Amino acid sequence: MPTIPQYNSNVSPDGKALPAVHYNITPDMTGEAQAKAMGNSADGLQQIALAVNQINDLRDKTKVTQFNNDVEKWKQSTLLDKENGYYTKLGQDASGKSEEIMKNYDDFVQNWISNNRVSKKSLNDINSISTSKRTNILSGVTSHDLEQTNKWAETEGKLGVENAITSAVSERNNPENIEKQVANVVQISLNQAGLQKLDAQSTQDLVKANKSTLYTSVLDAKIQEGDLSAKDFFNQHKDDIDPKYHSRYIGAIKNEEDKYKARDMAKNIIASAKSERDAIIKAESIKDVNMSDSVLSRVKQHYSQEEHFKNQAQEQALNSFYTKAVEAAKNETPLSYDDIPDSLDPEVKLSLMNYVNTKGQPETDDQIWESLYNMSVNNAQQFAKEDLNKYRGFLSDGEFKQFTKRQEEIKSGSYYTKIKDDDKMINSALKSIGLGSNSALPFKGDNKDIAYSEIRAMTREFEARKGRKITDNELQNIINSLGYKGSDGSKLYKQMEQGMREKTGFVRDVMNDFSYYQSRHNGEMPPDAEKYKIIQNRLHQKVQEKKTQAQQTVGNYSYNATTMRNIAYTKAKPHEQKVLTYFADTQIPTISKQLGFKLTVTSRYRNQAGSHHAEGRAADVSMSELSVRNRIRTYEKLLSLPNVQAIGTSDPNILAHFAGNKKIVDERKYDRQHGTNHVNHAHVTLINANPPTPQKIANKNGYNF
């Protein structure tokens, strides 16, 4: 609407009229601008309509693009995902799933359209894209489904054939069941051929190949177990077995027949043979060389297995005994022969008997020691396998541990390289002092080493069974029983035994010196120069010992002769031998004076059946008032007397101090059995010596004994 210009007339404060004010009139005041604006507005609305159409058109195209992208995402997650995508599934997992996949696709498209507002035009485009992609997806999914279904069917078919073959092998001794499995194989093969769309010839080849595999599998099992029916089975089904295998099976069946014959011959030989050697001779006498070798191999295997199981049983029995021995030592309870397992070999039983007799503290048997030492030097392989527990009853605890250590070192390969060289150096030193070998024995017609070994073996057995040392008469009887004649056999054997003891003692000392060097040099064995030095040092000591022994022998001979002369001049008291009277009335006072304290003889002769007291050659010397130190000093004096045969005691201090002294007798068992006390006195047994008084020979300054 046009606006009319207004004029304002103002009055000054004093009432005077002011001039009128004129305002400029513009086109906007008359509506001209508004009319122009109305014309421009129509053009703007037309532009807006065009923009809106552009937006809708772009939005429709974008929606179509979005649909296309979402379909690709569906394909990625449903079909192509490396872990769960359908195309990664194989065999049974993929079989028959194409219909399910396509339904999933259709549901995805419908859900997408429902959840997204699109124009009619866009919907037509989306349906067109959906149909095109569905066709491609259906083609790929169906192809994968068919391929994997075929593979699954092929796998199951192969598994079916394998199961039928396995069942046929398991029932190889039942012809009827084998033929049932053959029928299964044929049917499965035909099904496989149908799935693979094979022609008639290929189908026939597949059936024949699977049947051949079944029959050869059964035949292999029969041959492997040495079943002689393999020959008949092969002949019966030869036409169904691939000809390329015929020669192999003919040879294998012949080989198995020969093996069976060899087994049968070996079995008969072993049953009739008197010994392993006899069985070997019989096997070697078979004229057919190949058959002889086969039979001989089985005979040796039989005895080897027999020996293995026997050794295994022996080892278990030995371990059981020594486990019991450890428990007995802990509980301070004695062992007896009843604790020795009956299953052990006689030689091993003897070892354990000696272990029992010595209360678990045996002395080393020099011959056993030398045999083990020589084995470790000359047959290390056998020594490494040897069960040392078999010899434990004839080795001191220290010697047993040393051989055990040597065995471990040989097994580890860290020791054997220089053993033989060491042995040569040691033997050279032994020869220089006359200990290289035993001195000649006067046992006519027999090797000295064999003679010594035979006598020592019987002596060892006697002492183990009797639980005591053998006497000279008993030793002479053994020597005579072996056909070794001569009145001095016992004496010569003892000389030989002493030589053996010196020889093994020297070797042991040298080996101990080597071990000591090793312990001081971080486990390193001494070099050759040091070994030579050690051996020469021991050699020098041995020479000095022999000189000292020779001097002592002369002195002892003189001392012994004087003692026996004094005994002969002694006047015996009633019921006593001269040796007892001289001991109690002369030697004890002399020892008492030498030691500086009083010694009292509490018992001499007494009428006690079975006692040396009743023989007039035993005395009890009181120990109750003496300290341990003075008791030891007293025993040292008593043991040095040539007329003292043995001293019985149950004093643990004395037994420990004089362990190994053959004159000391352990009376602890006797005390437990009879309620006696051999701690408070020493039971001294004297030699049988009651010589007549010497008569002076006429016109000669001598005496006749």
Secondary structure, DSSP 8 states (H G I E B T S, - for coil): ----------B-TTS-B---------GGGGTHHHHHHHHHHHHHHHHHHHHHHHHHHHHHHHHHHHHHHHHHHHHIIIII-TTT-GGG--GGGTTT-HHHHHHHHHHHHHHHHHHS---HHHHHHHHHHHHHHHHHHHHHHHHHHHHHHHHHHHHHHHHHHHHHHHHHHHTTT-HHHHHHHHHHHHHHHHHHHHHTT--HHHHHHHHHHHHHHHHHHHHHHHHHTT-TTHHHHHHHHGGGS-GGGHHHHHHHHHHHHHHHHHHHHHHHHHHH-SSHHHHHHHHHT-SSHHHHHHHHHHHHHHHHHHHHHHHHHHHHHHHHHHHHHHHHHHHT----GGGS-TTS-HHHHHHHHHHHHTTT-----HHHHHHHHHHHHH-HHHHHH--GGGGGGGS-HHHHHHHHHHHHHHHHTSSGGGHHHHHHHHHHHHHHTT-SS------TTS-HHHHHHHHHHHHHHHHHHHTS---HHHHHHHHHHTT---TTHHHHHHHHHHHHHHHHHHHHHHHHHHHHHHHHTTT----HHHHHHHHHHHHHHHHHHHHHHHHHHHHHHHHHHHHHHHHHH----TT--HHHHHIIIIIHHHHHHHHTS---EEE-----TT-TTTTT-EEEEE-TTS-HHHHHHHHHHHHT-TTEEEEEE--HHHHHHTTT-TTEEE-HHHHHHHT---SSEEEEEE--------EE-TTSS-EE-
